[in-house]
Amino acid sequence: MTASPARGDDTALPPRGDETASPAQGVDTVPAPPQSDDDVPRFLTELGVPGIVDVHVHFLPERVMAKVWAYFDEAETHYGRAWPIHYKTPEADRVATLQKLGVRAFAPLVYPHKPDMGRWLTEWAGDFAARTPDAVPTATLYPEPDVVDYLGAAVEAGARAVKVHVQVGAFDPRDELLRPAWGLLAEAGVPAIIHCGHGPIPGRHTGLDVFAGVLAEHPRLPVVLAHAGMPDFTGALDLVRRHERVHIDTTMVGTPYSLQIAPLPDDWAAQLVDVADKVVFGSDFPNIPYAYFEQVKAVAGWAAADDRLGAGFLRSVLHDAPARLLGLPT
């Protein structure tokens, strides 16, 4: 199945990120969590969902991805610990891996680290989605004079999400050049999936307090706080509660690897109860130092930890909430 919507035709799709239907919570038993990638389809079948909708996956032009992987090869220098990419395979193999895992749709995210990359990365992402089953069209942005031109064109063509990487881009999200871009996304209802937290290492303009300034000026901006604001999880949930259109994604949150550097609050599951419908699944595939199932298993653990969550929460996180956010049929 191809999840990419027809360009410019939204008549058959629900509003992008506008509706927040609460998941049915605690109504049935959480299935036994998956113990391997091969076990994920069994888990999804028992849960009763048609597949995973992953809002945080990375596909990039080959030479850009090679540079990203080279950076992670030197992770001990950058981060003080190894980060062995688990899915360092050719592009076609990575797409096939997602299909085998039971991923129904995914957002292939791209991001620039300097000026004059935003336009061509956005155009590449659109082309990738057009030729790749189950990929939804995405875009990116950078504070530069033509950002509204290429971003507006991408939204008009059907972009369903916009990746913003404050840490890698080393830019202030409050930059004057970005004000019309934020306004455009708020008006169009297209969510920005933004890495603005300090994890894995702080950047020049990271911090939830910095991005809170953007939300103060654009309170209707649909946002996904990537990595749940890692390591400031409580601060991220505060923004979710204060702003109707702010979500968190699960990317790398609560996996054994991440818990060593960004432990979750002891009452994490309880904290999710009142924002359960604003948690969406993300994985960071393929650039993760462990198998995909570990992220699914982590979310299943949260669902099982509080009776107010349960299988209904799991179905929402893995499928219903991200599908609704990306404007896909549920």
For each residue, the residues with C-beta under 8 A, 3 or more apart:
1: 104 133 134
2: 133 134
3: 104 105 106 133 134 135 136 328
4: 129 130 132 135 136 137 158
5: 9 10 13 136 137 158 160 327 328
6: 9 158
7: 137 157 158
8: 156 157 158
9: 5 6 12
10: 5 13 16 327
11:
12: 9 329
13: 5 10 16 327 328 329
14: 18 19 324 327 329 330
15: 18 19 189 327
16: 10 13 160 188 189 190 191 222 325 326 327
17: 189 190 191 222 245 247 324 325 327
18: 14 15 189 245
19: 14 15 324
20: 244 277 278 324
21: 277 320 324
22: 25 276 277
23: 276 277 312 313 315 316 320 321
24: 27 312 315
25: 22 273 276 308 309 310 312 313
26: 307 308 309 310 312
27: 24 310 311 312
28: 310 311 312
29: 310 311
30: 33 300 303 304 310 311 314
31: 43 46 47 300 311
32: 43 46
33: 30 43 296 297 300 301 304
34: 37 39 40 42 43 293 296 297 300
35: 39 293 297
36: 39 40 291 293
37: 34 40 97 100 101 291 292 293
38: 41
39: 34 35 36 42 43 293
40: 34 36 37 43 44 52 101 102 292 293 296
41: 38 44 45 100 101 102
42: 34 39 45 46
43: 31 32 33 34 39 40 46 47 296 300
44: 40 41 47 49 50 51 52 102 318
45: 41 42 48
46: 31 32 42 43
47: 31 43 44 311 314 315 318
48: 45 311 315
49: 44 52 315 318 319 320
50: 44 104 319
51: 44 102 103 104 105 319
52: 40 44 49 101 102 103 104 281 296 318 319
53: 103 104 105 106 280 281 318 319 322 323 326 328
54: 57 98 103 105 106 107 281 282 283 285 322
55: 106 107 161 193 224 249 280 281 282 322 325 326
56: 107 109 193 224 226 249 251 282 283 284
57: 54 98 106 107 108 109 282 283 284 285 286
58: 65 68 108 109 110 284 285 286 287
59: 65 91 94 108 109 110 125 128 132 135
60: 64 65 68 110 121 124
61: 64 65 121 124
62: 65 66 91
63: 66 67
64: 60 61 67 68 110 121
65: 58 59 60 61 62 68 69
66: 62 63 69 70
67: 63 64 70 71
68: 58 60 64 65 71 72 287
69: 65 66 72 73 85 88 287
70: 66 67 73 74
71: 67 68 74 75 78
72: 68 69 75 83 84 85 287
73: 69 70 85
74: 70 71 77 78
75: 71 72 78 79 81 82 83
76: 79 80 81 82
77: 74
78: 71 74 75 201
79: 75 76 83 200 201
80: 76
81: 75 76 261
82: 75 76 289
83: 72 75 79 289
84: 72 289
85: 69 72 73 88 286 287 288 289
86: 286 288 289 290 291 292
87: 94 97 285 286 287 288 292
88: 69 85 286
89: 93 94 97 286
90: 93 94
91: 59 62 94 95
92: 95 96
93: 89 90 96 97
94: 59 87 89 90 91 97 98 285 286
95: 91 92 98 99 132 133 134 135
96: 92 93 99 100
97: 37 87 89 93 94 100 101 285 286 292
98: 54 57 94 95 101 103 106 134 285
99: 95 96 102 103 133 134
100: 37 41 96 97
101: 37 40 41 52 97 98 292 293
102: 40 41 44 51 52 99
103: 51 52 53 54 98 99 106 134
104: 1 3 50 51 52 53 134 319
105: 3 51 53 54 134 135 136 323 326 328
106: 3 53 54 55 57 98 103 134 135 136 285
107: 54 55 56 57 135 136 138 160 161 193 326
108: 57 58 59 125 128 129 132 135 136 138
109: 56 57 58 59 125 138 140 161 163 193
110: 58 59 60 64 121 122 124 125 138 140 163
111: 121 140 163 164 165 168 169 195
112: 115 117 118 121 140 142 165 169
113: 117 165 168 169 170
114: 117 142 169
115: 112 118 142 144
116: 119 120 144
117: 112 113 114 120 121 142
118: 112 115 121 122 140 141 142 144 147 150 151
119: 116 122 123 146 149 150
120: 116 117 123 124
121: 60 61 64 110 111 112 117 118 124 125 140
122: 110 118 119 125 126 139 140 141 150 151 154 159
123: 119 120 126 127 150 154
124: 60 61 110 120 121 127 128
125: 59 108 109 110 121 122 128 129 137 138 139 140 154 159
126: 122 123 129 130 137 138 139 154 157 159
127: 123 124 130 131
128: 59 108 124 125 131 132 135
129: 4 108 125 126 132 135 136 137 138
130: 4 126 127 137
131: 127 128
132: 4 59 95 108 128 129 135
133: 1 2 3 95 99
134: 1 2 3 95 98 99 103 104 105 106
135: 3 4 59 95 105 106 107 108 128 129 132
136: 3 4 5 105 106 107 108 129 160 161 326 328
137: 4 5 7 125 126 129 130 154 157 158 159 160
138: 107 108 109 110 125 126 129 159 160 161 162 163
139: 122 125 126 150 151 154 155 159 161 162 163
140: 109 110 111 112 118 121 122 125 162 163 164 165
141: 118 122 147 151 162 164 178 181
142: 112 114 115 117 118 147 169 171
143: 147 171 172 175 177 178
144: 115 116 118 147 177
145: 177
146: 119 149 150
147: 118 141 142 143 144 150 151 177 178 180 181
148: 151 152 180 181 184
149: 119 146 152 153
150: 118 119 122 123 139 146 147 153 154
151: 118 122 139 141 147 148 154 155 162 181 184 185
152: 148 149 155 156 184
153: 149 150 156 157
154: 122 123 125 126 137 139 150 151 157 159 162
155: 139 151 152 158 159 184 185 188 190
156: 8 152 153
157: 7 8 126 137 153 154
158: 4 5 6 7 8 137 155
159: 122 125 126 137 138 139 154 155 162 190
160: 5 16 107 136 137 138 190 191 326 327 328
161: 55 107 109 136 138 139 190 191 192 193 224 325 326
162: 138 139 140 141 151 154 159 185 190 191 192 193
163: 109 110 111 138 139 140 192 193 194
164: 111 140 141 169 173 192 193 194 195 196
165: 111 112 113 140 168 169 194 195
166: 169 170 171 172 173 194 195 196 203 205 206 210 211
167: 170 195 196 201 202 203 206
168: 111 113 165 195 203
169: 111 112 113 114 142 164 165 166
170: 113 166 167 203 204 205
171: 142 143 166 175 205
172: 143 166 175 204 205 210
173: 164 166 178 194 196 205 210 211 213 214
174: 178 210 213 214
175: 143 171 172 178 179
176: 179
177: 143 144 145 147 181
178: 141 143 147 173 174 175 181 182 214
179: 175 176 182 183 217
180: 147 148 183 184
181: 141 147 148 151 177 178 184 185
182: 178 179 185 186 192 214 217 218 221
183: 179 180 186 187 218
184: 148 151 152 155 180 181 187 188
185: 151 155 162 181 182 188 189 190 191 192 221 222
186: 182 183 189 218 220 221 222
187: 183 184
188: 16 155 184 185
189: 15 16 17 18 185 186 222
190: 16 17 155 159 160 161 162 185 222
191: 16 17 160 161 162 185 222 223 224 245 247 325 326
192: 161 162 163 164 182 185 221 222 223 224
193: 55 56 107 109 161 162 163 164 223 224 226 249 282
194: 163 164 165 166 173 211 223 224 225 226
195: 111 164 165 166 167 168 226 227
196: 164 166 167 173 206 207 208 210 211 225 226 229
197: 206 207 208 225 226 227 228 229 230 231 232 236
198: 201 202 203 206 207 230 231 232
199: 227 230 231 261 262
200: 79 230 261
201: 78 79 167 198
202: 167 198 206 207
203: 166 167 168 170 198 206
204: 170 172
205: 166 170 171 172 173 210
206: 166 167 196 197 198 202 203 210
207: 196 197 198 202 210 211 232
208: 196 197 211 212 225 229 232 235 236 239
209: 212 213 235
210: 166 172 173 174 196 205 206 207 213
211: 166 173 194 196 207 208 214 215 225 239
212: 208 209 215 216 239
213: 173 174 209 210 216 217
214: 173 174 178 182 211 217 218 221
215: 211 212 218 219 221 223 239 242 243 246
216: 212 213 219
217: 179 182 213 214
218: 182 183 186 214 215 221
219: 215 216 243
220: 186 244 245
221: 182 185 186 192 214 215 218 245
222: 16 17 185 186 189 190 191 192 245 246 247 325
223: 191 192 193 194 215 243 245 246 247
224: 55 56 161 191 192 193 194 246 247 248 249 280 282 325
225: 194 196 197 208 211 228 229 236 239 240 246 247 248 249
226: 56 193 194 195 196 197 249 251 282
227: 195 197 199 230 249 251 252 253 282
228: 197 225 233 236 237 248 249 250 251 253
229: 196 197 208 225 232 233 235 236 239 248
230: 197 198 199 200 227 233 252 253 258 262
231: 197 198 199 261 262
232: 197 198 207 208 229 235 236
233: 228 229 230 236 237 253 262 264 265 268
234: 237 238 265 271
235: 208 209 229 232 238 239
236: 197 208 225 228 229 232 233 239 240 248
237: 228 233 234 240 241 248 271 272 275
238: 234 235 241 242
239: 208 211 212 215 225 229 235 236 242 243 246
240: 225 236 237 243 246 247 248 275 278
241: 237 238 274 275
242: 215 238 239 246
243: 215 219 223 239 240 246
244: 20 220
245: 17 18 191 220 221 222 223
246: 215 222 223 224 225 239 240 242 243 278
247: 17 191 222 223 224 225 240 278 279 280 321 325
248: 224 225 228 229 236 237 240 275 278 279 280
249: 55 56 193 224 225 226 227 228 253 279 280 281 282
250: 228 253 254 279 280 281 282 283 295 298 299 317
251: 56 226 227 228 282 283 284 295
252: 227 230 255 257 258 284 288 295
253: 227 228 230 233 249 250 258 262 264 298
254: 250 258 259 264 268 298 299 301 302
255: 252 258 259 288 290 294 295 298
256: 259 260 290 294
257: 252 260 288 289 290 294
258: 230 252 253 254 255 261 262
259: 254 255 256 262 263 264
260: 256 257 263
261: 81 199 200 231 258
262: 199 230 231 233 253 258 259
263: 259 260
264: 233 253 254 259 268
265: 233 234 268 271
266:
267: 270 271
268: 233 254 264 265 271 272 302 305
269: 272 273 302 303 305 306 309
270: 267 273 306 308
271: 234 237 265 267 268 275
272: 237 268 269 275 276 279 302 306 309 313
273: 25 269 270 276 306 308 309
274: 241
275: 237 240 241 248 271 272 278 279
276: 22 23 25 272 273 279 309 313 316
277: 20 21 22 23 316 321
278: 20 240 246 247 248 275 321
279: 247 248 249 250 272 275 276 313 316 317 321
280: 53 55 224 247 248 249 250 317 321 322 325
281: 52 53 54 55 249 250 295 299 317 318 319 321 322
282: 54 55 56 57 193 224 226 227 249 250 251
283: 54 56 57 250 251 288 292 295
284: 56 57 58 251 252 287 288
285: 54 57 58 87 94 97 98 106 288 292
286: 57 58 85 86 87 88 89 94 97
287: 58 68 69 72 85 87 284
288: 85 86 87 252 255 257 283 284 285 292 295
289: 82 83 84 85 86 257
290: 86 255 256 257 294
291: 36 37 86 294
292: 37 40 86 87 97 101 283 285 288 295 296
293: 34 35 36 37 39 40 101 296 297
294: 255 256 257 290 291 297 298
295: 250 251 252 255 281 283 288 292 298 299
296: 33 34 40 43 52 292 293 299 300 318
297: 33 34 35 293 294 300 301
298: 250 253 254 255 294 295 301 302
299: 250 254 281 295 296 302 303 314 317 318
300: 30 31 33 34 43 296 297 303 304 314
301: 33 254 297 298 304 305
302: 254 268 269 272 298 299 305 306 309 313
303: 30 269 299 300 306 309 310 311 313 314 317
304: 30 33 300 301 309 310
305: 268 269 301 302 309
306: 269 270 272 273 302 303 309 310
307: 26 310
308: 25 26 270 273
309: 25 26 269 272 273 276 302 303 304 305 306 312 313 314
310: 25 26 27 28 29 30 303 304 306 307 313 314
311: 27 28 29 30 31 47 48 303 314 315
312: 23 24 25 26 27 28 309 315 316
313: 23 25 272 276 279 302 303 309 310 316 317
314: 30 47 299 300 303 309 310 311 317 318
315: 23 24 47 48 49 311 312 318 319 320
316: 23 276 277 279 312 313 319 320 321
317: 250 279 280 281 299 303 313 314 321 322
318: 44 47 49 52 53 281 296 299 314 315 322
319: 49 50 51 52 53 104 281 315 316 322 323 330
320: 21 23 49 315 316 323 324 330
321: 23 247 277 278 279 280 281 316 317 324 325
322: 53 54 55 280 281 317 318 319 325 326
323: 53 105 319 320 326 328 329 330
324: 14 17 19 20 21 320 321 327 328 330
325: 16 17 55 161 191 222 224 247 280 321 322
326: 16 53 55 105 107 136 160 161 191 322 323
327: 5 10 13 14 15 16 17 160 324
328: 3 5 13 53 105 136 160 323 324
329: 12 13 14 323
330: 14 319 320 323 324
